Amino acid sequence: MLTELDDLDARTGSTTSLVRTIVGLYLRELGGWISSAHLIALMDALGTTPQVTRTAISRLKKKGILEQQARADVQGLQLTPTGERILARGDRRIFEPRAMDPADPWCLLSYSIPEAERERRHQLRKYLQGIGGGLMAPGLWIFPDYLRAEVWEILRVLGLEDHATVIVSNLLEFTGTAQASAVAWWDLDALSALHHGFLDQNKAVAGAGQASAAESFALYVRAIDSWRTIPYLDPGLPENYLPGDWPGHQSAEVFLCIQASHSSAARSHVDALTALA
């Protein structure tokens, strides 16, 4: 029941995470299917051995993202309907970095879940934090309003709609400053560290000169893999809620620069390789 909410929890940079990133970037454009040999060859461009790649593929199959399917006696991997939904959720976040304007509305979620349902309460907290929610008080969360559909999706999948109330407001009033409230509701230090980690790993990629298609593929896949969890955890708070040296703006610019510089050549590499008999 919960699978459709779960993006892969593999550590970014791991083989399993890199395979999942390749699947997310290219499998739908290839018709939802790829031969096992071609997927292994794509991972070879990232320096991964076939044995390690096969282990990662097995993990994706256990997650319900991929399933084994042969075509014309060629062994391959098919994207599952669950995988389609997970990737669609990811697309909305990963490739269109969003940030609130100070005048944009907020979405507040209030819920009361009986103690007998504490396991579902724990799952709800996990998923709300996983989409960038801020915890204002026990049972009260805050999000940019553009995340409201995802809040309702979580409630629906967990069967908790009847335990929750969602409020949309254009005005928040509080004592103290907006920045102090943001520090109390979100772990801004952890989010800042994620952005700095991405920048440390990818600033040189954004400024890289000419590269071969295979090199662009490897650079692009690794950059996407290191970026893809950040837009889930960072809700895109307004400027007045963030410290002046907030690194999120720069990391989004670097991500978009890498996309513009390497995505086309990376796709050319995939097309050339998968066209081989």
N, C-alpha and C positions, 0 to 999 in steps of 0.2 A: 504493500500500500504506500510506503514512504519513498519508494525508489524514484518516483518522478520528481521529488524535491531534492534529491541528492545529486549534487555535482560531485565529481570524483574527489575523494579525500586524500588521494596520494600526494606525497610531498612534491611540490613543484621542482622540476629538474630531475626527478626520478624517471626511470625508463617507462614506468606505467603512465606517469603524467605526460610524458612526451608523446607516447602513442596516442593517448586520449586527445592531445592537442592536434596531432595530425588528423585524427578521425574528425574532430570538430571543424578543422579548416577545410578539408578536401573531400571527405567521403560523400557528402550530399551532392556535391558538384559532379562526382563521378557516378551518380546514379544510386548511391546508397550501398555500393558493393565494391570491394577491392580484392584482388587475389592475395593470398597469404604471402606469396613470393614477392609481390610488389610492395606490400607494407613492410616486409623485412628489409627490402632493398632501400626504401625510404629511410628507415631507421639506421641503416648502415651509413648513410650520409651524416648522421649524428654521432657516429663512432660506436654504435651499439652492436654487439654480436647477435647472430640469429638466435642462439639459445636464450639469451636474456630477453630479447624481443618476444619470443614465443611465451615466456613466462608472463610478461606484461599483458600480452593478448589474452591469456587465460584469465587473468584478473579482471579484464574488461568484460569478458564473457560471463564471469561469475557475478559481476555487477549488473548484468542485464543490458549492457550498452551494445554489445556485439553478439552475433550468433554465427555459428559455422554454417556455410552454405556453399555448395559446389555449383559451378556453372560450366556446362560443356566439359565435364570431367576435370575442371580446374578447381582446386580447393581455394576457398575464399571466405570472406567475412562480410556479413550483412549487418547494417545498422538496424537495431530493433525500434519498434514504436516508442518504447521508453527512452531509448537513446535519442530519438528525434526530438522528444519533448525537452529533454535535458539540454540538448544543444541549442534549441530555439531559445530557451531561457538564457543561456550563456551569451548568445548573439546580442540580445537586447542590452546586455551590460557591457560586454567586452569591447565591442567595436564602436560604441557611441558613448564616450565618457560624458556623464551628466553632472551638472552642478546647479544648486539652487540659487536663484536670485533672492535678495532679502525680502522682496515682496511676494514671493511664491508661497502657496499654502502648505501647511503641515498636516500630517495624518497622525492621529493619536489612537492607540489601541488600548482599551481597558478590558480586562477579563477576570473572571472568578471561576476557578476550576476546583471541584471537590477534591478533598484529600485522597479519596479512593481512586482518582484519576491522576495521581501525581506523576506517573510515567509519561502520560501525554502532556502534562504540564512541563516536564523536563524537556520533552521533544520540542514543544512550542518555543520555549526559551532558546533552545539551540538554533532553531531555524530562523527565528526573528533576529538573533544576533548575526546569523550567517548572511542575511540580506542587508545588513548595515543599520539595524535598529538601535536606538539609544534607550537605555533603561532609566526612566525618570523616577520610578518608585515601584515597589513590588506590585506586579499586575498592571503596570502602566508603562507603555512604550511609545516612542516618538520616531517618526520617519518623515522624510520629504514626501509630499503627496504623490509624486510620480511613482512611488513604491506601493501605493495602496492596492493595486491589482495583485501584487505578489503577496501582500499580507493576507488578502482574502483567499488566495490560492493555498497558502499554508493552512489557514483555518479550515478550508474545505477538505483538504486531503487528510487532516488530522480529525475531522469530524467535530470541530469545536466552534462552528459558527454560532450555535445557540448560547455559548458561554461568553461571547465577546460583543463589545460595542466599538464601532469605529467612528471617530469624530474628525471632521475636517475643519481646520481653522486657519485664518489668515493672520491671526494675532496671538502672540505669546507674551504674557506679562509676568515678570519675575523680579525679585530683588537681586541686586548684583548686576553683573555684566553678562552679555550673551556668551562671551568666551568662557567665563567661569561656569556657566550652565553646561556648555558643550563638554568641558573637561569632566564635569560630574556625570554626564549622561553617556558619553562615549570614551573609549580608551584611545585618546588622540596620540599618546606616545607610541602605542603599538601600531597605529595606522601610519604615523610619520615614519616609523622604522621600516614598514613595508615599502613605502615610496622611496626612501633612501636606498634600500636594498636594490630595488628595480633600477634606480638611476646609476648606482655603482656598477651594476652588471651590464647596463645597456647604453650608457652615454656614448661610448666609443662606437657602438653599432650604428647609432643614429648619424654619426659623423663619418662613417666609413665611405670610402670611394667606390670605384668600380669593383664589382665582384662577379664571379661566374654564377650561373644559375644554381648550381649545386651549393655554392657558398652562401648565396642569398637565401636559399631554402633553409639551410642549417641556422643561419643568423636569425631569420624570421621566426622559425618554429620555436627556437629557444627564447626569443624575446616575448612572443605571445604566451608561452608557457609560464614565464616569470611574471607576466602582467595579469593573467586571466583571473586570479583570485582577488586582486586588489579592488576592482569595481564592485565586487559583491560586498566586501567588508567596509569600504569607504562609501558612505551614503551621498557624498557631494554636498557638504554643508555650505551655507552662505558665507561670504567673505567675513562678515562681522562676527561670526562664530569661531573663526579660525585664527591662530597666531599669524603674525605678519610674515614669518619665514616659512609658511606652510609649503611643503615640497610637492603636494599633489598636483599643482598646476604645471610644474615643470615636468613631472613624470608623465602626465597626460600628453604634453607637447612632444616629449621624446617618443612615446608610443606611436603617436600619429605620424611623426617623421619617419620612424622605422617602417610603418605600414606603407607610406607613400614611396619609400626608397626600395623596398625589397619584396613587397607582396606579389608584384607582377612577375618578376624573375623567378620567385619561388614557385609560383603556379606553373610557369613554363617548365621548370624542372620536373614537377609532378606529372604534367601532361606528357612530356617526352618519355619519362620512365614507364608510365602505365600504358603507353601506346606500344611498347615493345612486346613482341609475341612471347 
